[in-house]
Amino acid sequence: MSAEGIVPLTPQEAIIYLMVMTSASDGIITDRELRTIGRVVRSFPLFSEADEEALVETAEACGRLMAMDDGLHRVLESAAAALPRHLGETAYAAVVDVVTADERLDITEIRVLELIRDSLRVPDAGAEAIEHAARARHLTSDDASA
């Protein structure tokens, strides 16, 4: 995609766009995923100066971009352009938290995770560690077979 398709984003907006895009990739954004996006914005140090009230507006802007022709790739390229390399794993961790929030992962979500990992150049070892940690965070006492 050419530079004209890239939307200028802050690093914080880029991560929110990626979380929203990933959450919507299976066709539904669940309440758990929305709560997780809010938790990420409240808890990640990167968002310490962020206006949590602007979260809905940012998510809606992401939805408008995703609705355009080639919207998924526009979001990916805009986010990759906005994020310094050292924040790739931070963004990937936020996305994995959201996608694992509803405790089910479908093939579309897996493919979107792969696209994000590739776009942000997250190394395989880093991605595996992030994914493992997310699974561990979502285990309950009922998950004895996990």
LOBA-443578 format. One record per residue (C-alpha): residue number from 1; chain; x, y, z. Coordinates in nm, 4 decimals, padded with zeros to 6 digits, always signed. Layout:
LOBA-443578
ATOM, num, chaine, xx, yy, zz
ATOM, NUM, A, X, Y, Z
...
This chain:
LOBA-443578
ATOM, num, chaine, xx, yy, zz
ATOM, 1, A, +00.0000, +00.0000, +00.0000
ATOM, 2, A, +00.1214, +00.3489, -00.0732
ATOM, 3, A, +00.1926, +00.6122, +00.1885
ATOM, 4, A, -00.1343, +00.7882, +00.0989
ATOM, 5, A, -00.3303, +00.4997, +00.2548
ATOM, 6, A, -00.1536, +00.5417, +00.5880
ATOM, 7, A, -00.3416, +00.7337, +00.8556
ATOM, 8, A, -00.1200, +00.9285, +01.0970
ATOM, 9, A, -00.1605, +00.7808, +01.4462
ATOM, 10, A, +00.0071, +00.8211, +01.7810
ATOM, 11, A, +00.1604, +00.5012, +01.9224
ATOM, 12, A, -00.1280, +00.4819, +02.1698
ATOM, 13, A, -00.3875, +00.5181, +01.8935
ATOM, 14, A, -00.2043, +00.2562, +01.6891
ATOM, 15, A, -00.2329, +00.0020, +01.9694
ATOM, 16, A, -00.6009, +00.0827, +02.0208
ATOM, 17, A, -00.6615, +00.0397, +01.6465
ATOM, 18, A, -00.4881, -00.2989, +01.6541
ATOM, 19, A, -00.6898, -00.4113, +01.9566
ATOM, 20, A, -01.0181, -00.3038, +01.7977
ATOM, 21, A, -00.9294, -00.4621, +01.4634
ATOM, 22, A, -00.8346, -00.7903, +01.6279
ATOM, 23, A, -01.1443, -00.7932, +01.8444
ATOM, 24, A, -01.3667, -00.7327, +01.5421
ATOM, 25, A, -01.1903, -00.9891, +01.3230
ATOM, 26, A, -01.4250, -01.2717, +01.4219
ATOM, 27, A, -01.7309, -01.0590, +01.3425
ATOM, 28, A, -01.8212, -00.9631, +01.6989
ATOM, 29, A, -01.6642, -00.7498, +01.9674
ATOM, 30, A, -01.7574, -00.9118, +02.2986
ATOM, 31, A, -01.8098, -00.7297, +02.6264
ATOM, 32, A, -01.5061, -00.9140, +02.7669
ATOM, 33, A, -01.2930, -00.7874, +02.4786
ATOM, 34, A, -01.4178, -00.4311, +02.5324
ATOM, 35, A, -01.3415, -00.4533, +02.9039
ATOM, 36, A, -00.9949, -00.5862, +02.8218
ATOM, 37, A, -00.9272, -00.2960, +02.5839
ATOM, 38, A, -01.0267, -00.0586, +02.8655
ATOM, 39, A, -00.8061, -00.2463, +03.1129
ATOM, 40, A, -00.5074, -00.2261, +02.8771
ATOM, 41, A, -00.5577, +00.1486, +02.8361
ATOM, 42, A, -00.5840, +00.1920, +03.2135
ATOM, 43, A, -00.2916, -00.0331, +03.3059
ATOM, 44, A, -00.0174, -00.0174, +03.0403
ATOM, 45, A, +00.2364, +00.2565, +03.1247
ATOM, 46, A, +00.2329, +00.3675, +02.7602
ATOM, 47, A, -00.1210, +00.4965, +02.8174
ATOM, 48, A, -00.0510, +00.6811, +03.1443
ATOM, 49, A, -00.1103, +01.0180, +02.9779
ATOM, 50, A, -00.3967, +00.8962, +02.7581
ATOM, 51, A, -00.7480, +01.0313, +02.7868
ATOM, 52, A, -00.9591, +00.7246, +02.8539
ATOM, 53, A, -01.2669, +00.9206, +02.7474
ATOM, 54, A, -01.1225, +00.9412, +02.3933
ATOM, 55, A, -01.1135, +00.5605, +02.3694
ATOM, 56, A, -01.4621, +00.5342, +02.2155
ATOM, 57, A, -01.3819, +00.8032, +01.9584
ATOM, 58, A, -01.0557, +00.6280, +01.8670
ATOM, 59, A, -01.2328, +00.2923, +01.8359
ATOM, 60, A, -01.4980, +00.4466, +01.6111
ATOM, 61, A, -01.2287, +00.6040, +01.3907
ATOM, 62, A, -01.0696, +00.2603, +01.3607
ATOM, 63, A, -01.4046, +00.1155, +01.2569
ATOM, 64, A, -01.4396, +00.3774, +00.9838
ATOM, 65, A, -01.0907, +00.2977, +00.8537
ATOM, 66, A, -01.1605, -00.0766, +00.8619
ATOM, 67, A, -01.4795, -00.0215, +00.6602
ATOM, 68, A, -01.2827, +00.1319, +00.3731
ATOM, 69, A, -01.1424, -00.0651, +00.0820
ATOM, 70, A, -00.8432, -00.2621, +00.2068
ATOM, 71, A, -00.9248, -00.1408, +00.5598
ATOM, 72, A, -00.7454, -00.4193, +00.7448
ATOM, 73, A, -00.4222, -00.3446, +00.5626
ATOM, 74, A, -00.4692, +00.0290, +00.6153
ATOM, 75, A, -00.4929, -00.0312, +00.9908
ATOM, 76, A, -00.1902, -00.2621, +00.9880
ATOM, 77, A, +00.0266, -00.0233, +00.7881
ATOM, 78, A, -00.0861, +00.2847, +00.9800
ATOM, 79, A, -00.0130, +00.1132, +01.3116
ATOM, 80, A, +00.3241, -00.0169, +01.1951
ATOM, 81, A, +00.4194, +00.3324, +01.0752
ATOM, 82, A, +00.3166, +00.4866, +01.4081
ATOM, 83, A, +00.4883, +00.2400, +01.6394
ATOM, 84, A, +00.8583, +00.2639, +01.7111
ATOM, 85, A, +01.0213, -00.0766, +01.6772
ATOM, 86, A, +01.0718, -00.1117, +02.0529
ATOM, 87, A, +00.6931, -00.0985, +02.1067
ATOM, 88, A, +00.6126, -00.3884, +01.8732
ATOM, 89, A, +00.6033, -00.6456, +02.1507
ATOM, 90, A, +00.4039, -00.4086, +02.3740
ATOM, 91, A, +00.1429, -00.3707, +02.0994
ATOM, 92, A, +00.1397, -00.7456, +02.0357
ATOM, 93, A, +00.0913, -00.8136, +02.4091
ATOM, 94, A, -00.2079, -00.5771, +02.4155
ATOM, 95, A, -00.3611, -00.7461, +02.1112
ATOM, 96, A, -00.3089, -01.0960, +02.2512
ATOM, 97, A, -00.4710, -00.9894, +02.5803
ATOM, 98, A, -00.7789, -00.8748, +02.3903
ATOM, 99, A, -00.8042, -01.1749, +02.1602
ATOM, 100, A, -00.7737, -01.4224, +02.4480
ATOM, 101, A, -01.0229, -01.2351, +02.6691
ATOM, 102, A, -01.3224, -01.4320, +02.5444
ATOM, 103, A, -01.1358, -01.7616, +02.5959
ATOM, 104, A, -01.1853, -01.8792, +02.2393
ATOM, 105, A, -00.9678, -01.8257, +01.9374
ATOM, 106, A, -01.0949, -01.8809, +01.5866
ATOM, 107, A, -00.8959, -01.9132, +01.2659
ATOM, 108, A, -00.9649, -01.5530, +01.1602
ATOM, 109, A, -00.8247, -01.4203, +01.4871
ATOM, 110, A, -00.5185, -01.6420, +01.4534
ATOM, 111, A, -00.4589, -01.5098, +01.1021
ATOM, 112, A, -00.4953, -01.1481, +01.2201
ATOM, 113, A, -00.2456, -01.2160, +01.4998
ATOM, 114, A, -00.0015, -01.3479, +01.2389
ATOM, 115, A, -00.0512, -01.0373, +01.0241
ATOM, 116, A, +00.0081, -00.8095, +01.3232
ATOM, 117, A, +00.3148, -01.0043, +01.4307
ATOM, 118, A, +00.4562, -00.9772, +01.0777
ATOM, 119, A, +00.3662, -00.6079, +01.0365
ATOM, 120, A, +00.5294, -00.5168, +01.3675
ATOM, 121, A, +00.8229, -00.7533, +01.3126
ATOM, 122, A, +00.7725, -00.9260, +01.6477
ATOM, 123, A, +01.0239, -01.2116, +01.6681
ATOM, 124, A, +00.8830, -01.5638, +01.6996
ATOM, 125, A, +01.0368, -01.6152, +02.0436
ATOM, 126, A, +00.8828, -01.2913, +02.1716
ATOM, 127, A, +00.5427, -01.3762, +02.0242
ATOM, 128, A, +00.5487, -01.7240, +02.1775
ATOM, 129, A, +00.6362, -01.5855, +02.5213
ATOM, 130, A, +00.3584, -01.3260, +02.5002
ATOM, 131, A, +00.1042, -01.5874, +02.3896
ATOM, 132, A, +00.2123, -01.8278, +02.6660
ATOM, 133, A, +00.1811, -01.5548, +02.9302
ATOM, 134, A, -00.1664, -01.4614, +02.8047
ATOM, 135, A, -00.2822, -01.8234, +02.8255
ATOM, 136, A, -00.1446, -01.8445, +03.1799
ATOM, 137, A, -00.3273, -01.5252, +03.2834
ATOM, 138, A, -00.6611, -01.6610, +03.1633
ATOM, 139, A, -00.6426, -02.0031, +03.3314
ATOM, 140, A, -00.8850, -02.0729, +03.6133
ATOM, 141, A, -00.8964, -02.3423, +03.8789
ATOM, 142, A, -01.1387, -02.5295, +03.6508
ATOM, 143, A, -00.8697, -02.5593, +03.3790
ATOM, 144, A, -00.6934, -02.8600, +03.5339
ATOM, 145, A, -00.6366, -03.0244, +03.1958
ATOM, 146, A, -00.4558, -02.7200, +03.0523
